[in-house]
Amino acid sequence: FGDVAMLKRTLTIGLTGGIASGKTNVGKVLRELGAHVVDADLVAHRIYEPGTSAFSQVVSTFGKDIVSSDGRIDRRVLGAKVFDRPAEMKRLTDIVWPAVGAATMQEVGAVRRESGRRVVVVEAALLLEAGWQPLFDRVWLVHVPPEVAIERVMRRNNFTREEAIKRVRSQPPLEERAPLADVLIDSQGTFEETRAKVESAWAQELAALDLPTIPDRT
């Protein structure tokens, strides 16, 4: 019965946040604290690989011009076809999101079986938009005020202010996302300030499951 008890005391966290929210930094802290972090964007890259069902469907839907000289989908070209075009974006997400969700949860299952990690985190920018909340025990949402996100996007991507505003405003506002999350992490401060918030939330999550707060690097 020991294995059954351990399974009941495991935790899956869906980690999400808008552009330039600081989600990746929160993921790094959670990894340092002992969680195994699965990057859904990396899973999505594999979904787009030649020979997969999603590759064939995306190319058939959006045209062969999205395929680069190396035979792979050029995500920049594809992105230009769907950005700020809701109908086209929906055609893409209807293909990709189910495939990414299934592949991601397969990886989560494998991690739990093979590594014995007590906490598995899935970092997914579009977790809420894809409706993946039921896949996780808890959902963490990382956020910053729009103006902070705009400034970060300008610095990180070398965008003009107008370009940054367009990217930030293309995403649902916090008022729509917050009710869908269990834990909110405001990361507008320094990295150390954000780390303290993450460590506090982590301790509370593990305490609720009666798990040790020391890093579990099994």
PyMOL commands that set and color helices and strands:
alter all, ss='L'
color gray80, all
select helices_A, chain A and resi 2-8+23-32+40-47+53-62+64-66+75-82+86-114+127-130+133-135+146-157+161-169+174-180+191-208
alter helices_A, ss='H'
color red, helices_A
select strands_A, chain A and resi 11-17+36-39+119-123+138-143+183-186
alter strands_A, ss='S'
color yellow, strands_A
deselect
rebuild
show_as cartoon
